[in-house]
């Protein structure tokens, strides 16, 4: 819980430092992103916020997502079908495992990732700026379901 509060505070500080107002709607969006449970989509965030802010538009959520992403406080996971998902809890590149049936996304902590990145940089003579490593499979809940 403390980590979520720390992320919330960090994102708010970055917004304030860059001259952005703290509206109740923006605070609600930041709160959802700081938790990033399940790596929500813009539509997921909008659905959660509509309960407290019924007149809030999807466009407002998009604008805030773009703003927070521009401050490097949000990781965007883009997918070919356009169903982008967001991680405000860990806004830096890290590996994920994604269920191809229910679209559940989990973060992975791989000790070997730093070694792999170093090996790739050394082998290719590239300066690695960013990376994305996703594994796709079927989660245990979906595996247990009968087709």
C-alpha positions as CSV (number, residue, x, y, z in Angstrom):
1,X,0.0,0.0,0.0
2,X,2.8,2.4,0.8
3,X,4.3,1.9,-2.7
4,X,1.0,3.0,-4.2
5,X,1.0,6.1,-2.1
6,X,4.6,6.8,-3.1
7,X,3.7,6.5,-6.8
8,X,0.6,8.7,-6.3
9,X,2.8,11.4,-4.6
10,X,5.5,11.1,-7.2
11,X,3.1,11.6,-10.1
12,X,1.3,14.5,-8.4
13,X,4.6,16.2,-7.6
14,X,5.7,15.9,-11.3
15,X,2.4,17.3,-12.4
16,X,2.6,20.3,-10.0
17,X,6.3,20.9,-10.8
18,X,5.3,21.2,-14.5
19,X,2.5,23.7,-13.7
20,X,-0.6,21.4,-14.0
21,X,-3.7,21.9,-11.9
22,X,-4.9,19.2,-9.5
23,X,-8.5,18.8,-10.4
24,X,-10.6,16.1,-8.6
25,X,-10.8,14.2,-11.9
26,X,-7.1,14.3,-12.5
27,X,-6.5,13.1,-8.9
28,X,-8.9,10.2,-9.5
29,X,-7.0,9.2,-12.7
30,X,-3.6,9.4,-11.0
31,X,-4.9,7.3,-8.1
32,X,-6.0,4.5,-10.5
33,X,-2.7,4.7,-12.4
34,X,-0.6,4.7,-9.2
35,X,-2.2,1.3,-8.4
36,X,-2.2,0.1,-12.0
37,X,-4.0,-3.1,-10.9
38,X,-4.3,-5.2,-14.1
39,X,-2.7,-2.5,-16.3
40,X,-5.9,-0.7,-17.1
41,X,-7.0,0.6,-20.5
42,X,-8.3,4.2,-21.0
43,X,-11.8,2.7,-21.2
44,X,-11.2,0.8,-17.9
45,X,-10.1,4.0,-16.2
46,X,-13.0,5.9,-17.6
47,X,-15.5,3.3,-16.4
48,X,-14.1,3.5,-12.9
49,X,-14.1,7.3,-12.8
50,X,-17.6,7.6,-14.3
51,X,-19.1,6.4,-11.0
52,X,-17.8,9.5,-9.2
53,X,-17.7,11.9,-12.2
54,X,-20.6,11.0,-14.4
55,X,-20.0,13.8,-16.9
56,X,-16.4,13.1,-17.4
57,X,-15.6,12.3,-21.0
58,X,-13.3,9.6,-22.4
59,X,-11.4,12.4,-24.1
60,X,-10.5,13.9,-20.7
61,X,-9.1,10.6,-19.6
62,X,-7.1,10.3,-22.9
63,X,-5.7,13.8,-22.4
64,X,-4.6,13.0,-18.9
65,X,-3.0,9.8,-19.9
66,X,-1.0,11.6,-22.7
67,X,0.0,14.2,-20.2
68,X,1.2,11.8,-17.5
69,X,3.0,9.7,-20.1
70,X,4.8,12.8,-21.4
71,X,6.2,13.3,-17.9
72,X,7.7,9.7,-18.0
73,X,5.4,8.6,-15.2
74,X,3.4,6.1,-17.2
75,X,4.4,3.0,-19.2
76,X,2.2,2.3,-22.2
77,X,1.8,-1.2,-23.5
78,X,0.6,-1.0,-27.1
79,X,-1.1,-3.9,-28.9
80,X,-1.8,-4.3,-32.6
81,X,-5.6,-4.3,-32.0
82,X,-5.3,-0.8,-30.4
83,X,-6.2,-2.0,-26.9
84,X,-3.4,-0.1,-25.2
85,X,-2.9,-0.7,-21.4
86,X,-1.1,1.5,-18.9
87,X,1.2,1.0,-15.9
88,X,1.7,3.9,-13.6
89,X,3.0,1.8,-10.8
90,X,6.1,0.7,-12.7
91,X,6.6,3.4,-15.4
92,X,9.9,1.9,-16.7
93,X,10.4,-0.9,-19.1
94,X,9.9,-4.3,-17.5
95,X,8.7,-7.7,-18.7
96,X,5.1,-8.9,-18.7
97,X,3.2,-12.1,-19.1
98,X,-0.2,-11.7,-20.9
99,X,-3.1,-14.1,-21.1
100,X,-4.2,-14.4,-24.7
101,X,-7.8,-15.4,-23.6
102,X,-8.7,-12.9,-20.8
103,X,-6.0,-10.3,-21.5
104,X,-4.8,-10.4,-17.9
105,X,-1.3,-8.8,-17.6
106,X,1.2,-9.5,-14.8
107,X,4.5,-7.9,-14.2
108,X,7.6,-10.2,-14.1
109,X,10.8,-9.7,-12.2
110,X,13.5,-11.4,-14.1
111,X,17.0,-11.4,-12.5
112,X,18.5,-12.3,-15.9
113,X,17.1,-9.2,-17.8
114,X,19.9,-6.9,-17.0
115,X,22.4,-9.5,-18.1
116,X,20.5,-10.1,-21.3
117,X,20.3,-6.4,-22.0
118,X,24.1,-6.1,-21.5
119,X,24.7,-9.1,-23.7
120,X,22.6,-7.7,-26.5
121,X,24.3,-4.3,-26.3
122,X,27.7,-5.9,-26.4
123,X,26.9,-8.3,-29.3
124,X,25.3,-5.6,-31.5
125,X,27.3,-2.5,-30.4
126,X,24.0,-0.7,-29.8
127,X,23.3,1.6,-26.9
128,X,20.0,0.2,-25.6
129,X,17.5,3.0,-24.9
130,X,14.4,1.0,-24.2
131,X,13.1,-2.5,-24.4
132,X,9.9,-4.5,-24.3
133,X,9.7,-8.1,-23.4
134,X,6.3,-9.8,-23.3
135,X,5.4,-13.4,-22.8
136,X,2.0,-14.7,-24.1
137,X,0.2,-17.7,-22.7
138,X,-3.0,-18.9,-21.0
139,X,-3.4,-18.1,-17.3
140,X,-4.4,-20.7,-14.8
141,X,-8.0,-19.3,-14.5
142,X,-8.5,-19.6,-18.3
143,X,-6.8,-23.0,-18.4
144,X,-9.2,-24.3,-15.8
145,X,-12.3,-23.2,-17.8
146,X,-13.9,-25.8,-20.0
147,X,-14.3,-24.7,-23.7
